[in-house]
Amino acid sequence: MLFVYEVKTKKREELVDITNYLLDAVEKSRVRDGIAIIYCPHTTAAITINENADPTVKEDIINFLSHLIPKNFNYRHLEGNSDAHIKSSLIGSSETIIIKDGKPLLGTWQGLFFAEFDGPRTRKVYIKIIEG
């Protein structure tokens, strides 16, 4: 089953907790055991799993990536968002999560995040639930 969700970002760079989208897709699929593939079809955004208990972790990730890959550098891409493309490539466009007993197997402090690097925008996230 394929589920499509919309993410509206508010900043140029931010991590948006989308764990609730994953929980919704798993529940609606009624799959007890299988996998969930979470995919972002945008070249300046990404999907990642990390801590969702302390919001400063998200800030630290964004700040460190911005330090490593600054917006203003001698990039050749003319749109002015080369840093967003690089950050997206480093983080990755998808995650795969095991579903067991009708729930995603996330660690106690883990959450699923949409990583925006060229916002604010309205984006799509695809979640594919596969039984088995």
N, C-alpha and C positions, 0 to 999 in steps of 0.2 A: 504494500500500500504506500502511496506517495501523498505526503502532506506538504502544503505550501503555506508559509507564514510571511508576514510583512514586518519588517523592522524599520522604525523611524528613528534615525539618529539625530542628536541635537548639537553635536560638536564635530569639529574636523576629525579629531581622534578620540575614540572612547571604546570601552569594552561594555557591551550591553548584555546583561544576564538573560539568556534565552532558555534556561533550564525548564521553565514552565511550558515552552513549546514542545520540548522533548517529552515531558510528562503527559501532555495532552495527546500527542501523536501515539504514544505507547498505549494509553488508555483507550483511545478511539479504535486502535487496531485490534484490540483484544488479544494480542499476541502474548503468550505466557513465556515462551523461550525463543530467542532469536537474536537479531542484531538491528541496531538503528544506525543508519548512515546519515550524517548531517552535512549538507553541502551548501556552499555559498557560490553563486554563479557570477561573482563580481571580481574584477582584477585589482581593485583597491580596497578590498575587505577580506576578512578571514574568519575562520572558526577555530576556537581553542577551548581546552578544558583547564581550569585552574581554580584556585581558592575563591569561594564566594561568601565567606564569613566576614572578612575584613576588607572594606572598600579601598583601603590604602594599597592593597596588593595590585588592584587594577590600575591605580594611579602610578605606582612604581613601574609597572610593565610599560605603560604608555610613555612615561618620562624617560625610561632607559632606552626604549626603541628610538625615541626622538633624539636622544643624545647620540646614539650610534649612527642613526640615519637621519641627518638633519633635513628639514624642508628646503633650505637654501644651500645648495651645493652646486658644483659645476656639472649638472646633469644636462644631457643633450635633448631629452624629450621636451617638446615645446609646451605641453599643457600645464607644466608647473606642478605635477603631482608624481614625479618619479619616486620620491620617497615613499609614497603610499603603495606604489607597485612593488617596491623592494620589500617593504614590511609585510605586505600580503603574501609574497612568495616565501618569506622566511617562516611565517606562522603557519600558512597552509590553508587550503580551501575546504578541507573536510575533516571530520572525526568519525570514528566508528565506536559504538558503545554496545556492549553486550546487554541483552535483556534476559533477566532470570526471574521467574515467578511473577511476571507481569510488571516488573520494575527495572529501570535502567541501573546497571551496576556502576554507580558513581561512589567514590570515597566519601567519607563523612563530611569533609570540607570542600568537596569538588562541586563545581557548577559548570555549565556550558555557556560559552560566551561568543557573541558576534563581535568581531573586532573591526571597527570602522577606522579607516585611515584617510578618507577623503570626503568627509561629510561637511555639513549635515545633508543627509539624503534619505530617501525611502528605498529600502533594499528588500530582496527576497532571500528566504532560507528554505531549502528543500530538506525534508526528512523522509527517508525511505525506511520502512519497517519490513524486515524479512523474517519470516517464521522459520524455525528449525535450528 
